[in-house]
Each structure stands twice: as structure tokens, then as C-alpha cells.
Amino acid sequence: MPGFCLSVCFVGERAMRALNRRYLGRDRPTDVLSFAYPGEAVAGRPFLGEIVIAPGVAWQQARRWHTAPEREVCRLMIHGVLHLLGYDHEADAGEMMRLQRKLMRRLLRRGMRPPVEAGR
């Protein structure tokens, strides 16, 4: 079976603040956290880990940067996956952020669209 598994969890700002404080020592909510599980497997596939996103923080950032909230959540997903793959923007001289921008451009070129709301 090719491929890998990961989980994505959406949490409120209070839960994200608690996670950020516990694992990174920062007493504030953040937008995304990644937890890698090297060597783990799920259903015979490598399990990269967990991505935790705080939609409330993502929505605030989207407003601040004048972008669609869905686009911001996609950016955070890419950011989280890159961390699970071993990238570290705090130590790599910009490599991760360049790759993140490149992947976002590709996604947008392929026609990323916000999800259609139920009933529309």
C-alpha cells in the first residue's frame, strides 16, 4: 500500500493555547501545531503524525491578510505537513517557507476552491 497517513484535528483557541503552552512553552493560542510520530503505522501505512489547527486563529489571520479563510486553512495544512516531513522554518534559512509558497501556488493554479456550503 503506497502513501502515508496523518490526522488533522480542529480545536478551539483555548485548547490550542493549552497545547502550545504544554509543548512549546508559549502561553497563547497559535494557528497550527504538528506532532510527528516517526516509526508509527496505521493500517500498514506510515503514520506521519497529527496536525492541529485552530480555525478561529486562522480566520483572524485571513481577515488581517485580506485572504479567504479557506485559503488560510489550506496554507496551515501545508505548513503542518511540511513540519511532519521534517522541515523547520526556524532553522532552515527559509527553505520550508519557499516550499510552502511554491505548494500554495501549485494548489491555486490547479483551481483550489472553497467548499460549497450545504444548501447552496
C-alpha positions in Angstrom: 0.0 0.0 0.0 1.7 3.2 -1.1 1.2 6.5 0.7 1.0 7.6 4.3 -1.5 8.6 6.9 -1.9 11.6 9.1 -4.6 13.1 11.2 -6.0 16.6 11.2 -7.8 18.0 14.2 -9.6 21.3 14.5 -9.7 22.8 18.0 -10.8 25.9 19.8 -8.4 28.7 20.8 -8.5 27.6 24.5 -7.4 24.0 23.6 -4.7 25.4 21.2 -3.4 27.7 23.8 -3.1 24.7 26.3 -1.3 22.6 23.7 1.1 25.5 22.7 1.9 26.1 26.4 2.4 22.4 27.2 4.6 21.5 24.2 6.3 24.8 23.2 6.1 26.8 26.4 4.2 29.6 24.7 1.2 30.8 26.6 -1.0 31.9 23.7 -3.1 30.2 21.0 -1.3 29.5 17.8 -2.6 28.7 14.3 -1.1 25.3 13.7 0.9 22.6 15.6 2.3 19.4 14.2 3.2 16.3 16.2 5.3 13.8 14.4 5.2 10.0 15.2 8.3 8.5 13.4 8.2 4.8 13.0 4.4 4.5 13.7 2.0 2.9 11.2 -1.8 2.8 10.7 -3.3 0.1 8.6 0.1 -0.8 7.3 0.9 2.7 6.2 3.5 5.1 7.7 1.7 7.4 10.1 3.4 10.9 9.8 1.6 12.3 12.8 -1.1 14.9 13.8 -1.8 18.4 12.6 -3.8 20.5 14.9 -5.4 23.7 13.6 -7.2 26.5 15.4 -9.8 27.7 12.9 -10.6 30.8 15.0 -6.9 31.9 14.8 -6.9 31.0 11.0 -10.0 33.2 10.4 -8.4 36.1 12.3 -5.2 35.8 10.2 -7.3 35.6 7.0 -9.0 38.9 7.9 -5.8 40.5 8.8 -4.1 39.4 5.5 -7.2 40.0 3.4 -7.5 36.4 2.1 -10.2 33.8 2.2 -10.4 31.7 5.4 -10.3 28.5 3.4 -7.1 29.6 1.7 -5.5 30.2 5.1 -6.6 26.8 6.4 -5.0 25.2 3.3 -1.8 27.1 4.0 -1.8 25.9 7.5 -2.4 22.3 6.3 0.6 22.6 4.0 2.7 24.1 6.8 1.8 21.3 9.2 2.6 18.6 6.6 6.0 20.1 5.9 6.7 20.0 9.6 5.7 16.4 9.7 8.1 15.7 6.8 11.0 17.2 8.9 11.1 20.8 7.7 11.8 23.5 10.3 11.4 27.2 9.3 13.1 28.3 12.5 16.4 26.6 11.4 16.5 26.2 7.6 17.3 29.6 6.2 13.9 29.9 4.5 13.8 26.6 2.7 10.5 25.5 4.3 8.7 28.8 3.6 9.8 28.8 0.0 8.5 25.3 -0.5 5.2 26.3 1.3 4.7 29.2 -1.1 5.5 27.0 -4.1 3.0 24.4 -3.0 0.3 27.0 -2.4 0.9 28.5 -5.9 0.5 25.0 -7.4 -2.7 24.4 -5.4 -4.1 27.7 -6.6 -3.1 27.0 -10.2 -5.0 23.7 -10.0 -8.1 25.6 -9.0 -8.4 25.3 -5.3 -11.9 26.3 -4.4 -13.6 27.0 -1.1 -16.0 24.2 -0.1 -19.6 24.7 -1.2 -21.9 25.3 1.8 -24.7 22.9 2.3 -28.0 24.1 0.8 -26.4 26.3 -1.9 
